[in-house]
Structures are given as C-alpha cells and as structure tokens.
Amino acid sequence: MGKANITDTSKAAASNTHSVKPKPIYDFVKRVFDIVCSLIGLIVLSPVFIILSILIKTTSEGPAFFAHKRVGKGGKTIKIYKFRSMVTNAEELIKQFTPEQKAEYEKNFKLENDPRVTKVGKFMRKTSLDELPQLINILKGDISVVGPRPVMDVETKIYGNYRDMLLSVKPGLTGFWAANGRSATTYTRRRAMEIYYVKNRSVLLDLKIIFKTFISVFKRVGAV
C-alpha cells in the first residue's frame, strides 16, 4: 500500500466505471479468513470483553453494548455492535450542539471533541477497543475483517452514482480509509479511498490494510 496508491485514491471516484468484477475465489477465501479470525478473536479477547463491560457499567448509566443501524452489502440494514462509548441520551443531545458543532457533525457525521462521549468511551475510541464487539458481526457474516467502513443510510447519498458500488461488497471492521489516517482525513478523501478499495480489493491488499491498521491503532493515528 504505497504512496502512489494513496495519492491515486483522489482519482478513484472520478472514474466512469461503476461496475465491480465478481471475485468468487477471493470472496470464499475471505469468508473463511473472517470466520477463523473472529472465532479466535472472541475467544482470546473474552477477558477484555468482561473488563470493558464492567468499566462501562460502573462508570455510566446504561448497557455495556450498543447496536447502531448501518447499511450492509446489497443495501441490507444491519446492526453493528460496539461497546457503548457515549451517554445513553446521545441522540437527544445533538439538539444542544453549538452551530459550529452542528456544521461539523453534518459534514463528517462525527465530532472531533464530542461532549457526549464518556471518559471510558474516550479511552476505548483512542485505542479502537469500542469496536471489538464487531467480531460478532464478522462471525455472523454482516461484515468482514476488511472492507469499506459501515455507513448510515444518509451517508450513502454522498457516494452518488457510486452508492451501488460501495454496497456491492461487505463493510469491514477496518479498511483502506481506516488504515490511512481514519478521522484525520476529510470525508471526500474517505469516499475516494473506499471506492478505490472496492475496485482493487484482493488478498494482498487486505493483508496490507490489516498490517497498516495495527500500526495506525498503535500510533493512535486519526483516532477520536
């Protein structure tokens, strides 16, 4: 995943090719990889699940887990599991955002300094631990280890003519965008990166993304 590839992502969304070439062998290998990785992850990380659940429950009101609706492959509505990192009335507090916060939220669908995030939530987001429950989604087949970031229905409109291309593959726990700066990039650049991945997905690219994701998380690049 060299610099040339990352630079070329800005041109990816400008292509007139909206079709995606089927890759049955790649899809089969990827599914086997997803099942093996998610099973191992859930078993090995079970102590972490228990510890984080206790921390969340004892430091703020509400459940330890949170399920948010996202759009999966083929436009199917799926529920993405996460450790709860916000207060339980997070949606209601959007009404109390300042004009600047509302503008940022409408543009990026998130805030860099979100007042709704709990103290434990900030730690989990910085370390990406809040996303561990998505291993369950991977095992179920809702998402893959690698793929475009799961998006809300309203976000799919931003992809315009590339919406169907984005939804032609499963979302991922990590992906090309997540491995290259995450929240440190603009949404426009994120969109280009996601489309680039869909067009160029392969076992080798997936392995590069997984490797670079570990580096990004370790260095806390673009984490919010």
Backbone bond lengths (Angstrom), bond angles and torsions (degrees), N, CA, C in turn:
res aa  C-N    CA-C-N  psi(-1)  N-CA   C-N-CA  omega(-1)  CA-C   N-CA-C  phi
1 M - - - 1.459 - - 1.516 108.31 -
2 G 1.339 115.85 75.09 1.447 120.51 -173.63 1.501 113.09 -81.61
3 K 1.334 115.41 178.56 1.458 121.00 -178.60 1.516 111.72 -64.26
4 A 1.348 116.08 -33.49 1.454 119.53 -179.41 1.520 110.55 -61.69
5 N 1.328 116.73 -40.68 1.458 120.81 179.71 1.517 111.72 -63.66
6 I 1.334 115.59 -45.08 1.455 120.29 -178.49 1.515 110.47 -64.34
7 T 1.324 117.49 -40.31 1.454 121.61 178.94 1.511 111.04 -64.42
8 D 1.319 116.12 -38.53 1.451 120.77 -177.24 1.521 113.42 -70.67
9 T 1.335 117.72 -12.00 1.466 119.56 -178.54 1.517 111.75 -63.53
10 S 1.317 117.50 -28.14 1.456 120.49 179.73 1.521 110.96 -67.06
11 K 1.354 116.68 -21.25 1.457 120.86 -179.85 1.519 111.73 -94.00
12 A 1.331 116.00 -13.57 1.468 119.96 -173.87 1.518 112.26 -60.66
13 A 1.334 116.67 -45.31 1.457 120.27 -176.94 1.512 112.88 -72.42
14 A 1.330 116.92 -10.50 1.455 120.54 -178.61 1.519 111.95 -87.94
15 S 1.325 116.90 -7.74 1.459 121.32 -178.42 1.518 110.87 -67.66
16 N 1.346 116.62 149.48 1.453 120.90 179.57 1.530 111.77 -89.53
17 T 1.333 116.58 -0.80 1.450 120.71 -178.63 1.519 110.03 -91.16
18 H 1.334 115.54 114.36 1.456 119.99 -176.65 1.523 112.59 -107.05
19 S 1.319 117.58 -4.64 1.452 120.91 -179.26 1.518 110.69 -87.40
20 V 1.336 115.76 153.43 1.457 121.50 179.47 1.520 108.65 -120.40
21 K 1.307 116.52 128.60 1.457 121.80 -178.19 1.525 110.18 -72.79
22 P 1.335 117.35 127.32 1.473 120.66 178.11 1.528 110.60 -62.74
23 K 1.339 116.48 141.71 1.459 121.08 178.99 1.530 108.29 -135.34
24 P 1.338 117.84 74.90 1.471 121.94 -174.94 1.523 114.54 -59.92
25 I 1.335 117.84 -41.56 1.468 120.36 -179.53 1.526 109.94 -66.70
26 Y 1.319 116.11 -44.29 1.466 121.32 177.80 1.525 110.52 -60.65
27 D 1.339 116.75 -43.75 1.467 121.00 -179.92 1.530 111.40 -62.43
28 F 1.347 116.91 -39.30 1.463 120.81 179.28 1.523 111.04 -65.65
29 V 1.343 116.01 -47.99 1.473 120.77 179.15 1.525 110.19 -60.67
30 K 1.310 115.54 -40.11 1.463 120.17 -178.87 1.524 111.51 -65.76
31 R 1.325 117.09 -39.41 1.464 120.53 -179.52 1.529 110.75 -66.52
32 V 1.322 116.49 -41.51 1.467 120.66 177.75 1.526 109.30 -62.02
33 F 1.319 116.20 -43.64 1.465 122.00 178.69 1.523 110.28 -61.19
34 D 1.332 116.77 -42.91 1.467 121.63 179.43 1.524 111.80 -60.40
35 I 1.338 116.01 -45.84 1.461 120.52 -178.38 1.523 111.43 -63.75
36 V 1.329 115.85 -46.81 1.467 120.70 -179.00 1.533 110.82 -63.11
37 C 1.324 116.53 -47.69 1.471 120.75 -177.62 1.526 111.99 -64.93
38 S 1.327 117.26 -42.28 1.466 120.00 -177.90 1.529 111.18 -68.10
39 L 1.328 117.23 -39.48 1.461 120.51 178.20 1.521 111.29 -64.09
40 I 1.324 116.14 -47.40 1.467 120.64 179.10 1.528 109.96 -62.47
41 G 1.336 115.94 -43.63 1.455 120.37 -178.93 1.513 113.00 -62.17
42 L 1.322 116.93 -43.62 1.459 121.10 -179.88 1.524 111.91 -65.03
43 I 1.323 116.49 -37.17 1.468 120.19 179.71 1.524 111.27 -72.38
44 V 1.320 116.48 -50.64 1.467 121.46 -177.07 1.526 112.12 -66.11
45 L 1.332 116.21 -37.75 1.469 120.36 -175.18 1.529 113.90 -93.42
46 S 1.324 117.52 7.10 1.462 120.27 179.84 1.537 113.12 -54.75
47 P 1.358 119.63 -39.12 1.476 119.35 176.89 1.528 112.31 -62.27
48 V 1.345 116.12 -35.70 1.469 120.91 178.91 1.524 109.59 -66.72
49 F 1.330 116.49 -39.92 1.466 120.92 177.46 1.526 110.45 -59.17
50 I 1.304 116.42 -43.57 1.469 121.09 -178.39 1.524 111.07 -66.17
51 I 1.331 116.56 -46.75 1.466 121.45 -178.93 1.526 111.28 -61.96
52 L 1.333 116.85 -47.30 1.460 120.51 -178.79 1.532 110.86 -65.62
53 S 1.305 116.96 -37.84 1.475 120.29 178.86 1.524 110.55 -61.50
54 I 1.323 115.79 -42.13 1.469 120.71 179.24 1.527 110.59 -65.61
55 L 1.328 116.93 -44.25 1.474 121.53 -179.93 1.523 111.07 -61.17
56 I 1.321 116.56 -43.97 1.464 120.87 -179.03 1.527 111.30 -65.44
57 K 1.313 116.66 -44.87 1.460 121.61 -177.39 1.530 112.52 -67.94
58 T 1.329 116.65 -33.03 1.469 119.99 -176.06 1.526 113.56 -89.19
59 T 1.310 118.50 -10.45 1.469 121.04 -178.01 1.530 113.80 -110.62
60 S 1.326 117.06 -11.63 1.462 119.77 178.34 1.521 109.70 -157.34
61 E 1.322 116.02 153.70 1.455 120.84 -179.34 1.528 110.21 -74.78
62 G 1.322 115.28 144.92 1.451 119.32 176.74 1.514 112.96 118.43
63 P 1.324 117.13 174.38 1.464 122.31 -178.49 1.529 111.94 -72.50
64 A 1.308 116.05 161.62 1.469 120.84 179.16 1.517 111.22 -77.33
65 F 1.332 115.69 -29.48 1.465 119.65 -177.31 1.524 111.45 -109.60
66 F 1.309 114.07 157.60 1.459 120.87 -178.84 1.526 108.39 -139.48
67 A 1.310 116.57 134.94 1.468 121.27 179.12 1.522 109.16 -115.95
68 H 1.311 116.47 124.87 1.457 120.88 -178.15 1.523 109.54 -120.36
69 K 1.331 116.55 135.71 1.459 120.74 -179.43 1.528 111.57 -71.70
70 R 1.305 115.34 131.81 1.454 122.34 177.05 1.526 108.71 -134.94
71 V 1.317 116.63 170.66 1.454 121.46 178.60 1.521 108.79 -101.80
72 G 1.323 116.75 123.41 1.453 121.38 -178.53 1.516 112.49 -99.34
73 K 1.311 115.99 -163.56 1.456 122.31 -179.03 1.519 110.33 -60.06
74 G 1.327 115.07 134.30 1.454 120.01 179.23 1.514 114.37 74.13
75 G 1.335 116.97 11.01 1.463 120.72 179.30 1.513 113.87 84.47
76 K 1.337 116.89 6.90 1.461 121.21 -179.92 1.530 110.93 -69.22
77 T 1.318 116.54 136.62 1.463 121.03 177.68 1.527 108.96 -78.14
78 I 1.327 116.28 126.59 1.460 121.47 178.83 1.523 109.45 -127.25
79 K 1.314 116.38 159.31 1.459 121.43 177.02 1.521 108.62 -108.16
80 I 1.326 115.46 118.65 1.463 121.56 -179.46 1.528 108.65 -92.76
81 Y 1.322 116.52 126.37 1.459 121.44 -178.99 1.526 111.59 -90.37
82 K 1.323 114.62 138.51 1.460 121.46 176.19 1.523 109.00 -145.39
83 F 1.325 115.04 161.21 1.453 118.07 168.55 1.521 106.00 -74.48
84 R 1.322 117.08 137.72 1.467 119.93 -178.35 1.519 110.23 -66.59
85 S 1.319 115.77 121.53 1.462 120.94 -179.47 1.526 111.94 -112.67
86 M 1.328 116.87 -3.31 1.460 121.45 -179.37 1.529 110.86 -119.04
87 V 1.318 115.32 168.48 1.463 120.68 174.10 1.521 107.92 -68.46
88 T 1.321 117.35 157.89 1.466 121.06 -173.95 1.531 113.82 -66.67
89 N 1.338 118.17 -25.87 1.469 120.91 179.96 1.521 111.40 -100.25
90 A 1.328 116.59 35.35 1.465 122.48 -175.96 1.528 113.06 -57.53
91 E 1.334 116.60 -41.14 1.468 120.04 -177.74 1.527 111.16 -65.32
92 E 1.314 115.87 -38.01 1.469 120.34 -179.29 1.527 111.11 -67.73
93 L 1.335 116.59 -33.83 1.465 120.97 -177.35 1.524 112.93 -70.70
94 I 1.314 117.47 -12.33 1.468 120.19 177.29 1.527 109.44 -60.17
95 K 1.339 115.66 -32.49 1.464 120.66 179.90 1.526 111.77 -64.33
96 Q 1.339 117.22 -21.14 1.459 121.36 -177.92 1.532 112.73 -95.28
97 F 1.315 117.46 4.80 1.463 120.51 178.90 1.518 110.42 -63.52
98 T 1.315 116.10 148.19 1.455 120.88 173.74 1.530 107.61 -73.51
99 P 1.340 118.20 164.02 1.472 120.33 178.39 1.532 111.88 -55.07
100 E 1.347 116.12 -37.94 1.461 120.32 179.54 1.532 110.80 -66.42
101 Q 1.329 115.82 -41.47 1.458 120.43 179.80 1.531 110.98 -66.85
102 K 1.325 116.45 -40.03 1.459 120.26 179.05 1.525 110.92 -62.93
103 A 1.337 115.55 -41.20 1.468 120.52 -179.99 1.528 110.43 -63.74
104 E 1.341 115.95 -43.12 1.467 120.73 179.62 1.524 110.87 -65.63
105 Y 1.314 116.22 -41.04 1.466 121.07 -178.53 1.528 111.13 -67.25
106 E 1.324 116.28 -41.11 1.461 120.45 -179.91 1.529 111.79 -68.52
107 K 1.320 115.57 -28.85 1.462 120.08 -179.48 1.518 112.17 -81.72
108 N 1.351 117.29 -44.51 1.468 121.17 -174.14 1.520 115.04 -112.07
109 F 1.344 117.06 -4.45 1.461 123.03 -178.62 1.528 112.00 62.55
110 K 1.329 117.05 23.78 1.462 122.88 175.30 1.518 108.49 -167.94
111 L 1.333 115.94 165.47 1.460 121.41 178.28 1.520 109.32 -117.74
112 E 1.326 115.72 141.90 1.461 120.00 178.20 1.524 110.29 -66.05
113 N 1.332 116.05 -41.23 1.466 121.12 176.73 1.523 108.11 -121.32
114 D 1.312 115.47 82.91 1.451 121.06 -174.91 1.527 110.45 -85.12
115 P 1.345 117.46 117.96 1.476 121.69 -178.59 1.528 113.12 -67.67
116 R 1.305 117.64 -11.45 1.461 121.42 -178.27 1.532 112.62 -85.01
117 V 1.319 116.77 -11.94 1.462 121.31 -176.81 1.531 110.33 -79.81
118 T 1.312 117.13 133.41 1.468 121.88 179.82 1.527 110.35 -77.74
119 K 1.321 117.26 170.36 1.465 120.96 179.49 1.534 111.03 -63.32
120 V 1.322 115.60 -45.09 1.462 119.46 177.43 1.523 109.38 -65.93
121 G 1.335 115.77 -35.75 1.457 120.80 179.10 1.519 112.49 -62.02
122 K 1.333 116.79 -38.63 1.465 120.55 179.27 1.520 110.32 -62.95
123 F 1.331 115.84 -42.08 1.461 120.33 178.88 1.528 110.48 -64.18
124 M 1.318 116.32 -44.72 1.459 119.76 -178.81 1.526 111.68 -64.14
125 R 1.316 116.24 -39.13 1.464 119.79 179.93 1.521 111.59 -68.64
126 K 1.317 116.52 -38.91 1.462 120.52 178.53 1.521 111.40 -62.41
127 T 1.321 115.97 -33.98 1.461 121.29 -177.35 1.533 112.32 -102.47
128 S 1.327 116.10 0.19 1.470 122.93 -178.69 1.527 113.31 64.03
129 L 1.323 117.61 16.57 1.462 121.23 179.39 1.524 111.99 -69.00
130 D 1.326 116.96 -23.06 1.457 119.78 -179.85 1.528 112.38 -64.62
131 E 1.327 116.21 -17.52 1.458 120.29 -176.88 1.525 113.74 -93.96
132 L 1.320 117.67 -1.45 1.469 120.58 -179.05 1.532 114.19 -55.93
133 P 1.345 119.33 -37.89 1.466 119.00 179.61 1.527 113.97 -60.60
134 Q 1.325 116.58 -14.19 1.458 119.20 177.86 1.525 111.86 -67.99
135 L 1.326 116.62 -9.61 1.463 119.92 173.26 1.532 109.00 -61.42
136 I 1.329 116.21 -30.39 1.462 121.24 177.17 1.522 109.55 -67.51
137 N 1.338 116.15 -41.75 1.465 120.77 177.13 1.523 111.79 -62.32
138 I 1.332 115.51 -37.17 1.467 119.64 179.24 1.520 110.36 -66.30
139 L 1.324 116.26 -44.47 1.456 120.75 179.83 1.535 110.83 -62.76
140 K 1.326 116.54 -38.15 1.463 121.24 179.26 1.523 111.98 -70.48
141 G 1.331 116.94 -23.06 1.456 120.41 -178.62 1.509 113.92 96.48
142 D 1.344 117.08 7.95 1.464 120.80 177.89 1.520 111.06 -68.99
143 I 1.336 115.58 -40.41 1.460 121.59 -179.16 1.527 109.04 -136.49
144 S 1.328 115.79 173.74 1.461 121.63 177.07 1.525 109.31 -114.42
145 V 1.310 116.77 173.04 1.458 120.25 174.50 1.517 108.62 -63.57
146 V 1.334 116.67 -42.09 1.467 121.93 -179.54 1.519 110.53 -121.68
147 G 1.317 116.00 134.78 1.463 120.78 178.59 1.515 109.46 171.07
148 P 1.321 118.16 179.69 1.470 120.75 177.16 1.523 109.53 -62.18
149 R 1.302 117.35 154.14 1.456 121.31 179.63 1.519 109.90 -65.69
150 P 1.350 118.66 135.57 1.468 120.08 176.67 1.528 110.11 -59.37
151 V 1.324 117.75 130.92 1.459 120.75 -176.71 1.522 111.45 -118.51
152 M 1.322 115.29 157.70 1.457 121.32 173.91 1.527 107.89 -78.65
153 D 1.307 116.37 160.73 1.467 120.42 -177.52 1.520 111.60 -58.36
154 V 1.333 116.78 -40.13 1.462 119.94 -178.85 1.523 111.49 -64.31
155 E 1.339 117.17 -29.62 1.463 120.93 179.84 1.520 112.48 -70.71
156 T 1.329 117.58 -28.47 1.464 119.91 -177.24 1.528 111.61 -63.24
157 K 1.324 116.37 -25.32 1.467 120.27 -179.78 1.532 111.32 -65.09
158 I 1.338 115.61 -27.66 1.461 120.35 -179.48 1.529 110.96 -65.94
159 Y 1.321 116.47 -24.98 1.465 120.28 -178.52 1.520 112.73 -80.30
160 G 1.329 117.12 -8.82 1.459 120.42 175.57 1.519 113.15 53.36
161 N 1.348 116.41 -126.09 1.457 122.09 -179.44 1.521 113.02 -66.62
162 Y 1.325 116.82 -10.72 1.463 121.33 -179.41 1.523 112.43 -96.33
163 R 1.331 116.52 6.42 1.466 120.05 -179.29 1.524 111.43 -59.26
164 D 1.331 116.72 -49.66 1.463 120.01 -178.39 1.521 111.62 -63.25
165 M 1.337 116.61 -34.88 1.456 120.11 178.13 1.525 110.33 -65.59
166 L 1.316 116.91 -43.64 1.462 121.38 178.65 1.525 110.58 -59.53
167 L 1.315 116.43 -41.85 1.463 121.76 -175.81 1.527 113.21 -87.88
168 S 1.332 117.05 8.23 1.467 120.49 178.96 1.524 111.51 -82.45
169 V 1.340 116.48 -10.57 1.468 120.98 178.79 1.534 108.81 -128.69
170 K 1.323 115.88 162.55 1.462 119.65 178.52 1.527 110.46 -70.85
171 P 1.323 117.35 144.14 1.468 120.47 172.56 1.528 107.99 -64.43
172 G 1.338 117.06 168.86 1.452 119.18 -179.36 1.519 114.02 -132.21
173 L 1.311 115.14 158.45 1.465 121.41 174.28 1.522 108.78 -64.32
174 T 1.321 115.63 -37.86 1.453 122.15 173.50 1.514 107.66 -134.74
175 G 1.323 116.52 171.30 1.457 119.54 -178.43 1.509 111.73 -168.15
176 F 1.318 115.40 -172.72 1.463 120.51 -177.29 1.525 111.25 -59.86
177 W 1.331 116.10 -42.83 1.470 120.07 178.93 1.522 110.99 -68.52
178 A 1.325 116.34 -45.02 1.463 120.39 -178.41 1.525 111.88 -61.69
179 A 1.320 116.85 -31.42 1.462 121.02 -178.27 1.527 112.58 -84.36
180 N 1.318 116.39 -7.64 1.470 119.85 -176.35 1.522 112.77 -125.32
181 G 1.323 115.48 54.70 1.457 119.25 173.39 1.505 115.96 110.37
182 R 1.354 117.25 -21.88 1.460 120.98 -178.99 1.529 111.76 47.51
183 S 1.324 117.67 -120.58 1.465 121.25 -174.55 1.523 113.72 -70.39
184 A 1.336 117.35 -6.37 1.461 120.33 178.99 1.529 111.21 -78.36
185 T 1.339 117.77 -6.86 1.451 121.45 -179.97 1.525 110.06 -105.17
186 T 1.332 116.50 161.16 1.457 120.84 177.78 1.524 109.39 -78.19
187 Y 1.324 116.65 162.63 1.463 119.45 -179.22 1.527 110.14 -68.15
188 T 1.332 116.94 -33.00 1.460 120.11 178.62 1.523 110.50 -62.68
189 R 1.315 116.08 -42.86 1.464 120.47 178.52 1.533 110.15 -69.68
190 R 1.310 116.37 -35.93 1.463 119.87 176.82 1.522 110.00 -60.46
191 R 1.326 116.51 -45.32 1.460 121.00 179.94 1.527 111.03 -58.63
192 A 1.326 116.67 -44.49 1.462 121.13 178.99 1.522 111.24 -62.91
193 M 1.337 116.52 -39.21 1.460 120.78 179.76 1.528 111.38 -65.76
194 E 1.340 116.25 -40.87 1.461 120.10 -179.10 1.532 110.54 -63.97
195 I 1.329 116.16 -43.28 1.459 120.18 179.87 1.528 110.45 -67.17
196 Y 1.313 115.98 -37.58 1.468 120.14 177.19 1.523 109.99 -58.56
197 Y 1.329 116.57 -43.84 1.463 120.37 -179.22 1.528 110.91 -63.14
198 V 1.330 116.82 -46.70 1.463 120.56 -177.86 1.524 110.63 -57.40
199 K 1.317 116.43 -40.54 1.459 121.15 -178.82 1.522 112.97 -73.10
200 N 1.318 116.46 -30.38 1.466 120.01 -172.38 1.526 114.28 -115.19
201 R 1.319 117.73 13.74 1.453 120.97 -175.48 1.530 111.79 -57.99
202 S 1.309 115.32 138.58 1.466 122.15 179.38 1.523 107.62 -163.56
203 V 1.319 116.43 166.81 1.465 121.24 179.10 1.524 109.70 -61.42
204 L 1.327 116.90 -43.00 1.461 120.91 -179.05 1.522 111.15 -63.66
205 L 1.333 117.16 -43.65 1.460 120.55 179.56 1.522 110.13 -64.59
206 D 1.330 117.19 -40.38 1.460 121.08 178.22 1.524 111.77 -60.12
207 L 1.327 116.38 -43.72 1.469 120.73 179.75 1.521 110.72 -64.68
208 K 1.320 116.93 -39.25 1.467 121.07 178.29 1.525 110.16 -64.34
209 I 1.329 116.00 -40.95 1.470 120.97 179.86 1.523 110.68 -64.52
210 I 1.332 116.89 -43.94 1.469 120.84 179.41 1.527 110.17 -61.25
211 F 1.323 116.66 -44.74 1.463 121.21 179.74 1.529 110.44 -62.09
212 K 1.331 116.55 -46.25 1.455 119.84 -177.45 1.528 111.80 -70.74
213 T 1.337 116.88 -28.63 1.465 120.46 177.20 1.523 110.62 -63.85
214 F 1.328 116.41 -43.45 1.458 120.58 178.13 1.529 110.67 -58.97
215 I 1.319 115.98 -40.85 1.466 120.54 179.40 1.525 110.23 -66.29
216 S 1.343 117.16 -44.72 1.463 121.63 -179.23 1.519 111.89 -62.90
217 V 1.348 115.93 -42.32 1.471 120.22 179.81 1.518 110.08 -67.01
218 F 1.341 116.26 -41.78 1.463 120.54 -179.92 1.528 110.88 -62.18
219 K 1.320 116.60 -39.19 1.466 120.85 179.78 1.525 111.64 -87.07
220 R 1.354 115.98 -5.59 1.463 122.50 -178.13 1.519 111.70 58.71
221 V 1.329 116.15 42.60 1.464 121.25 179.89 1.518 110.42 -75.41
222 G 1.324 117.47 121.79 1.457 122.00 176.05 1.508 115.47 69.18
223 A 1.314 118.18 12.32 1.465 119.82 -179.50 1.503 110.62 -75.56
224 V 1.352 116.11 145.64 1.484 120.08 176.54 1.516 109.19 -130.05
